[in-house]
Amino acid sequence: MTQLISTLTALGAALRDRLRDARDDPERGSLSVEQVIITVALIGIAIALVAVIANAVSSRSAEIQ
């Protein structure tokens, strides 16, 4: 029983420390948000580029036939 209490106490202290660290550093995770925004923008640009190329290829192939 003492081992269980000791383990739970250690886990609780570790959780408390992690929560305290996360609260003290409000900028934590901002790099991840920036990376997500940049990635979404690049994916949008890539999709638009593929659409433009597909449209150009379709119009050129229609002219050939």
N, C-alpha and C positions, 0 to 999 in steps of 0.2 A: 504494500500500500504506500509506503514511503517513496518507493521508486516512481510510482505513478504521480504522486504529488510533486516530486522533484522535477519530473519530466514536464508536467503541465506548467509548473512555475517557470521553467526555462523557456518553454515555448511562448508563454504569455509575455515574458520579458523581451524575447526576440521580436515578437509581433508589435509590442509597444514601441520598441526602438525603431522598427521599420516605419511605423505610422508617424512617429515623431520626425524622422528624417524626411519623409515625403511631405509633411506639412511645412517643415522649415525651408524647403527648397522649392518655391513655386515655379521655377523655370525648368524643373526636371520634366523631361518628356517633350519639351518644346522642339527639340531636334527631330523627334519622331513625327510630330505633327507637320513640321516643315517638309520632311521627306515625303510624307503622304501627299501633301498638296502639290509638290513638284512632280511626283510620280503620276498623279491624276492628270495634271496639266500635260505632261509628256505623252501619256496614253491618249488624251484627247487630240493632241496634235498628230499623233501617228494615225489615229482613226480617220481624221480629216484628210490627211495626205493619201491614205489608201483609197478613200472615196474619190478624191480628185484624179488619181492615177487610173482607177477602174473606169471612171467616166470618160477619161481621155482615150483609153484603150478601146472602150465600147464604141465611141464615136469614130475613131480611126478605122476600126474593123468594119463598121457599117459603110464607110466610104469605099473600102476596098472591094466589097461585094457588089 
